[in-house]
Amino acid sequence: MRLFIGALLLVILPVGLAEDSCWGSQLSGAANAAAIYDPNPSHLWNRLHSVLFIREDVPGTELVQDALDPPLWDSTQYLLSKPSHERVLRVLDEFLQTHGERLIRDPVKRAILQRDLWAVFDWTVAREPERPGEPAYGKEKIELQTRLAEVLRRLALTPEEIRALPENYGQAVASAQFAKQYDPAHRDRAFLPPDLLDPLGPWVAISGQGPSTEPVAVGHVSTFSRSSFLVFVRLPGGRKATYDYLRTLWDFPEPWIARTDGGDSAYDQTMENPHLPQFPAGTQVALLRQMMLFDNHGNLQGTPITESVQLRVYRSIAPAAMDERTESGVAGLIARSGQDFFQITLSRPLLFAGRAGGLKATGKDEKEFFIFNFPGPDEDAPKKSVPLDKYPPILESCFMCHHTAGINSLNSRGRLLKPYWLNQDYSGPAMTAVSEHKWWEETQDMGWKQNRYEWGLLNGYWKSSGELHQRD
């Protein structure tokens, strides 16, 4: 997949085009001066954020210092090689020695710093040398992991504090800063469906139940394993029409066919039939990313904080013959897909200020460094790093993974086919009962995370230090 994405990236990277992100345009060129947690850029929490998100070896990271995820890729040496390794250790040591966790008590800010440091910890575990002779950085990893583990322990909230975090999706809808539905007359206007999470509403969640314990959006969860991902589908006819289509899909007699391009394992020997029953034009798909934390007892917890919402609206569905045709360039991909893409993401300053639920729409020309399924801009020597202005707009990147027509662009469609279980229409009285848990508190993705090596390693650091899972 990364080779495929990399090839497409070469096709659509515009030479000489420079488009700053919306956040970057507000920075006035102040590199290494992130004022995220406090108005003073020299505040310890700001300096810790800066050393993780603003990289001197990758041009443009200073323009997107409020990026959702740290700019770290599979073969990145930043934070492990000199001088960045010494710099991050100095800031972490200062945090530990001065009890920097006591500088800010706001649970929302503590939660965000925890998620960001947790992402860096997990990256150090997954990061492996990719080139012959490249250092493994074993010693440097341990030096960084031990400090991160202790800072993470000190930042952890109580279960009650986590439950009291803002349900920011609802706040964003209530703010009236977003349209409530797709408007074909204004196709660039982002929207947030107020009924996306209504258990009796028109949006139906794709279930993770069946023969696999993997999350529904396994690709996303594998990359961002500190988050839960929920996939929703809505047909134009509403909830009943959506369920009727799901049954038609599930009843299809030949949902899987033999792969023609081979595979790496027995699991890869089949693929979804490209001629599955098609959903109609007007269908919408949503991918909701929800923040995960662990509390001060070391237990994983879901949170009410939405990190991003990605929406796709299918204006048209291309015929199968066109869907199988190879198009060149991003214009061909967009034309074939018949889709409009929207993305709404978390903004730390907006969240901390209590504005619009901390969510902001991604602009048409906005750019960022792609973390998911893309090679890093630092794959080669730092002087050859791909700068931000050479990247395509964020929304164009969505077409790279979802450029085929209709149901074939839904990468989670396998969960809607046999032998997975059929989604049942629970629109009756049973759904009106109030659950003991909020919808975000128990997800399949949390159970998956508990069995991951990096989670076990983090717990191992805590146990080896002899520290209790409680905040100082």
C-alpha positions in Angstrom: 0.0 0.0 0.0 2.8 2.5 0.9 4.5 1.8 -2.5 1.2 2.5 -4.3 0.6 5.7 -2.3 4.2 6.8 -2.9 3.8 6.4 -6.7 0.6 8.4 -6.6 2.3 11.1 -4.5 4.9 11.5 -7.2 2.2 11.9 -9.8 0.3 14.6 -8.0 3.0 16.6 -6.2 2.9 20.0 -7.9 6.4 21.5 -8.5 6.8 25.0 -7.1 3.4 25.3 -5.6 3.3 26.8 -2.2 0.1 26.7 -0.1 0.4 27.4 3.6 -2.1 25.8 5.9 -4.6 27.9 7.7 -2.8 27.5 11.0 0.5 28.3 9.4 -0.7 31.6 8.0 -1.2 32.8 11.6 2.3 32.1 12.8 4.0 35.2 11.4 7.1 33.1 10.7 7.8 32.4 14.4 9.6 29.1 14.0 10.1 27.0 17.2 7.7 29.3 19.1 4.5 27.2 19.6 2.2 29.0 22.0 -0.2 26.0 22.4 -0.7 25.5 26.2 0.2 29.0 27.4 0.6 32.5 25.7 4.3 32.4 26.7 6.1 30.4 24.0 8.9 29.7 26.6 6.4 27.8 28.9 7.7 24.3 29.6 4.7 22.6 28.1 5.1 24.7 24.9 8.7 23.9 24.6 7.9 20.2 25.0 5.3 20.4 22.3 7.7 22.3 20.0 10.5 19.8 20.2 8.0 17.1 19.1 6.1 18.9 16.4 8.6 21.5 15.0 11.5 19.8 13.2 14.5 21.8 12.0 15.4 19.0 9.6 12.0 19.1 7.8 11.0 22.4 6.3 7.4 23.4 6.9 6.7 21.7 10.2 6.8 25.1 11.9 3.8 26.0 9.7 1.6 23.1 11.0 2.6 23.0 14.7 -1.0 22.3 15.6 -1.0 19.1 13.5 -3.1 16.3 14.8 -0.1 13.9 15.0 3.7 14.3 15.5 5.7 14.4 12.2 7.3 11.0 12.8 7.5 8.1 10.2 8.7 4.6 10.0 12.3 5.4 9.2 12.5 8.8 10.9 15.7 9.3 12.9 14.5 12.5 14.6 14.4 12.4 18.4 16.8 9.4 18.3 19.8 11.0 16.5 21.8 14.0 17.5 21.1 16.8 18.2 17.4 16.3 18.5 17.8 13.4 20.9 19.8 15.5 23.4 17.3 18.3 23.1 14.2 16.2 23.8 15.9 14.5 26.7 16.8 17.9 28.2 13.2 19.1 28.0 11.8 15.8 29.5 14.4 15.9 32.3 13.4 19.4 33.1 9.7 18.4 33.2 10.5 15.5 35.5 12.9 17.4 37.8 10.7 20.4 38.2 7.4 18.5 38.4 6.2 20.2 35.2 2.9 18.3 35.4 2.0 20.7 38.3 2.2 23.8 36.0 -1.1 23.1 34.4 -4.1 21.4 36.1 -6.7 21.9 33.4 -7.8 18.3 32.6 -8.3 19.0 28.9 -4.8 20.3 28.4 -3.4 17.4 30.4 -5.3 15.0 28.2 -4.0 16.5 25.0 -0.4 16.4 26.2 -0.8 12.8 27.3 -2.1 11.8 23.8 0.7 13.5 22.1 3.5 12.0 24.3 1.8 8.6 24.1 2.0 8.8 20.3 5.7 9.5 20.5 6.2 6.5 22.9 4.4 4.2 20.5 6.4 5.4 17.6 9.7 4.6 19.4 8.4 1.0 19.8 7.4 0.6 16.2 10.3 2.4 14.6 12.8 0.0 13.1 15.8 0.6 10.8 14.9 0.1 7.2 18.3 0.4 5.5 21.3 -1.8 5.8 23.8 -0.4 8.3 21.3 2.1 9.7 21.6 2.3 13.5 18.9 0.6 15.6 19.1 3.3 18.3 18.4 0.8 21.0 20.0 2.8 23.8 18.4 6.1 22.6 15.0 4.4 22.5 15.2 3.3 26.1 16.4 6.7 27.2 13.4 8.3 25.5 10.9 5.7 26.5 11.8 5.7 30.2 11.3 9.5 30.5 8.1 9.4 28.4 6.6 6.6 30.5 7.1 8.6 33.7 5.8 11.9 32.3 2.7 10.0 31.0 2.1 8.5 34.4 2.2 11.9 36.1 -0.2 13.4 33.5 -2.8 10.7 33.8 -6.3 11.8 34.8 -8.7 10.1 37.1 -11.6 8.1 35.6 -14.0 10.8 36.8 -11.9 13.5 35.1 -11.9 11.6 31.8 -15.7 11.1 31.9 -16.0 14.9 32.5 -14.0 15.8 29.4 -16.1 17.8 26.8 -18.2 16.0 24.3 -16.9 18.3 21.6 -18.7 16.8 18.6 -22.0 17.9 20.2 -20.5 21.3 21.1 -19.3 21.8 17.5 -22.8 21.0 16.1 -24.4 23.4 18.7 -21.9 26.2 17.8 -23.6 26.7 14.4 -20.1 27.0 12.9 -20.8 24.1 10.5 -23.6 23.3 8.1 -25.8 20.5 9.2 -26.0 18.7 5.9 -24.4 18.4 2.5 -25.3 21.2 0.1 -24.8 20.2 -3.6 -24.9 23.9 -4.4 -21.9 24.6 -2.1 -19.8 21.6 -2.5 -16.8 23.1 -0.7 -18.8 23.8 2.5 -18.0 21.3 5.3 -20.8 19.9 7.4 -21.4 18.1 10.6 -24.5 15.8 10.7 -26.3 16.4 14.1 -27.7 12.9 13.9 -24.4 11.0 13.2 -24.4 9.4 16.7 -28.2 9.0 17.1 -28.8 5.3 17.7 -32.2 5.6 16.0 -31.0 8.0 13.3 -30.2 7.4 9.6 -26.4 6.7 10.1 -25.6 3.0 10.6 -22.3 2.0 12.1 -20.4 -0.8 10.4 -20.0 -3.6 13.0 -16.8 -5.2 14.0 -18.5 -8.4 15.0 -17.6 -11.6 13.2 -14.7 -14.0 12.7 -12.0 -11.3 13.2 -11.0 -9.5 16.3 -9.4 -6.7 14.2 -11.0 -3.2 14.4 -13.2 -2.2 11.5 -10.8 0.5 10.3 -7.8 -1.6 11.0 -5.4 0.4 8.8 -6.2 3.6 10.6 -6.1 2.0 14.1 -2.8 0.3 13.3 -1.2 3.7 12.6 -3.0 5.7 15.3 -3.6 3.1 17.9 -4.3 5.6 20.6 -7.7 6.3 18.9 -10.9 4.5 18.3 -12.3 4.7 14.7 -16.0 4.3 13.9 -17.3 3.9 10.3 -20.9 5.0 9.5 -22.9 4.7 6.3 -26.1 6.5 5.3 -28.1 5.9 2.2 -30.4 8.6 0.8 -33.5 6.7 1.9 -32.6 6.8 5.6 -32.1 4.0 8.2 -34.4 1.4 6.7 -33.0 1.9 3.2 -29.5 1.5 4.6 -30.3 -1.7 6.4 -32.1 -3.1 3.3 -29.0 -2.4 1.3 -26.7 -4.1 3.9 -28.9 -7.2 3.7 -28.6 -7.2 -0.1 -24.9 -6.9 0.2 -24.7 -9.7 2.8 -26.9 -12.0 0.7 -24.8 -11.6 -2.4 -23.8 -15.1 -3.4 -20.2 -14.5 -4.3 -18.8 -11.8 -2.0 -15.2 -12.9 -2.3 -13.0 -13.9 -5.3 -9.5 -15.2 -5.7 -6.8 -12.5 -5.9 -5.2 -12.0 -9.3 -2.1 -10.2 -7.9 -1.1 -12.8 -5.4 -0.7 -12.1 -1.6 1.7 -12.3 1.3 -0.2 -14.9 3.2 -3.2 -17.3 3.1 -5.3 -14.4 4.4 -4.5 -12.4 1.3 -5.5 -15.0 -1.2 -9.0 -13.6 -1.6 -10.4 -10.1 -2.2 -13.8 -8.5 -2.2 -15.7 -9.0 -5.4 -15.5 -5.8 -7.5 -19.1 -6.4 -8.7 -20.8 -6.2 -5.4 -24.3 -4.7 -5.3 -23.8 -1.0 -5.6 -25.3 1.7 -3.3 -27.0 4.6 -4.9 -25.8 8.1 -5.6 -26.3 10.4 -2.6 -24.9 7.8 -0.2 -22.6 9.3 2.6 -19.8 7.7 4.6 -18.3 9.0 7.8 -15.1 8.0 9.6 -15.0 9.3 13.2 -11.8 9.3 15.1 -12.2 9.3 18.9 -9.4 10.0 21.5 -8.3 7.2 23.8 -6.5 7.8 27.1 -5.4 5.8 30.2 -6.4 6.8 33.7 -4.2 7.2 36.8 -4.7 3.5 37.6 -3.3 2.5 34.2 -6.6 1.5 32.7 -7.5 2.3 29.1 -10.4 4.6 28.8 -12.5 5.9 25.9 -13.1 9.7 25.9 -15.8 12.0 24.6 -13.3 14.0 22.6 -13.6 13.7 18.8 -10.2 14.1 17.1 -11.4 14.2 13.5 -14.4 13.5 11.2 -13.9 12.6 7.6 -17.0 12.6 5.4 -17.5 11.4 1.8 -20.6 12.2 -0.3 -21.1 10.1 -3.5 -22.6 12.5 -6.0 -22.5 9.9 -8.7 -21.6 6.2 -9.1 -19.4 5.3 -12.1 -20.3 2.1 -14.1 -18.1 -0.9 -13.3 -16.3 -0.6 -16.7 -15.2 3.0 -15.8 -14.4 2.0 -12.3 -11.9 -0.6 -13.6 -10.3 1.9 -16.0 -6.9 3.4 -15.1 -7.0 7.2 -14.8 -3.9 9.4 -14.7 -3.3 12.1 -12.1 -5.5 13.4 -9.3 -8.0 14.9 -11.8 -8.7 11.5 -13.2 -9.1 10.0 -9.7 -11.5 12.7 -8.7 -13.6 12.4 -11.8 -13.8 8.6 -11.5 -14.7 8.6 -7.8 -17.7 10.9 -8.1 -17.1 12.0 -4.5 -16.8 15.1 -2.4 -14.5 14.8 0.6 -14.6 16.8 3.8 -12.5 16.8 6.9 -13.0 18.4 10.3 -10.2 18.1 12.8 -9.3 19.0 16.3 -7.5 22.3 17.0 -5.8 22.6 20.3 -6.2 26.4 20.7 -9.9 26.2 19.8 -10.5 23.3 22.2 -8.7 25.0 25.0 -10.6 28.2 24.3 -14.0 26.3 24.3 -14.8 27.5 20.8 -16.8 25.4 18.3 -16.0 22.2 20.3 -12.3 22.7 19.3 -13.1 21.5 15.7 -12.2 23.2 12.5 -12.9 22.5 8.8 -10.0 21.7 6.5 -9.7 24.3 3.8 -9.7 23.3 0.1 -6.1 24.3 -0.3 -4.8 23.5 3.2 -1.8 21.2 3.5 -0.2 19.0 6.0 2.5 16.3 6.2 0.7 13.0 5.6 1.3 10.4 8.3 -1.2 7.7 7.3 0.0 5.3 4.5 2.6 7.8 3.2 6.4 7.6 3.1 7.9 10.3 5.3 9.4 13.5 3.8 12.7 12.5 5.6 13.1 9.1 4.0 16.3 10.3 2.4 19.0 12.6 3.7 17.6 15.7 5.6 18.7 18.1 2.9 16.5 16.1 0.4 13.4 16.3 2.7 10.2 17.1 0.8 9.0 20.5 2.1 5.3 21.2 2.9 4.8 23.3 -0.2 5.4 20.3 -2.4 2.6 18.4 -0.9 -0.9 18.2 -2.4 -3.9 19.7 -0.5 -5.1 17.5 2.3 -8.5 16.8 0.7 -6.9 15.6 -2.6 -5.0 13.0 -0.6 -8.2 11.3 0.3 -8.7 10.2 -3.3 -5.5 8.1 -3.2 -7.1 5.5 -0.9 -10.7 5.9 -1.9 -10.6 6.7 -5.6 -12.7 3.8 -6.9 -16.5 4.1 -7.4 -19.2 3.6 -4.8 -18.9 0.5 -2.5 -15.5 -0.4 -3.9 -14.0 2.8 -2.4 -15.2 1.7 1.1 -12.1 -0.1 2.4 -14.2 -1.5 5.3 -16.7 -3.2 3.0 -15.3 -6.7 3.8 -17.0 -6.3 7.2 -20.4 -6.1 5.5 -19.9 -9.5 3.8 -20.2 -13.1 4.8 -18.8 -14.7 7.0 -19.1 -11.5 9.1 -22.3 -11.0 10.9 -25.2 -9.1 9.4 -26.0 -5.8 10.9 -29.5 -6.1 12.5 -32.0 -3.3 12.5 -32.3 -2.5 16.2 -34.7 0.3 15.6 -37.3 -1.1 18.0 -38.0 -0.3 21.7 -34.8 -2.1 22.9 -32.7 0.7 21.6 -34.6 3.3 23.7 -33.2 2.0 26.9 -30.5 4.2 28.5 -27.2 2.4 28.6 -24.9 2.5 31.6 -22.0 3.5 29.4 -21.6 6.3 27.0 -21.0 5.2 23.4 -17.3 6.1 23.5 -16.5 4.3 26.7 -16.4 0.8 25.3 -15.1 0.2 21.8 -13.6 -2.8 20.1 -10.5 -0.8 19.4 -9.6 -0.5 23.1 -9.7 -4.3 23.5 -7.4 -4.5 20.5 -5.0 -1.9 22.0 -4.7 -3.9 25.3 -3.2 -6.8 23.4 -0.6 -4.7 21.6 3.1 -5.0 22.4 3.7 -1.3 22.9 0.9 -1.1 25.5 2.5 -4.0 27.4 5.9 -2.3 27.2 4.5 0.9 28.6 3.0 -1.0 31.5 6.3 -2.8 32.0 8.1 0.5 32.5 5.5 1.5 35.1 5.9 -1.7 37.0 9.6 -1.7 36.9 9.7 1.8 38.4 7.7 0.5 41.3 5.3 3.5 41.0 1.6 3.3 41.6 -0.7 4.4 38.9 -1.7 7.6 40.6 -1.0 11.2 40.0 1.4 13.1 42.3 
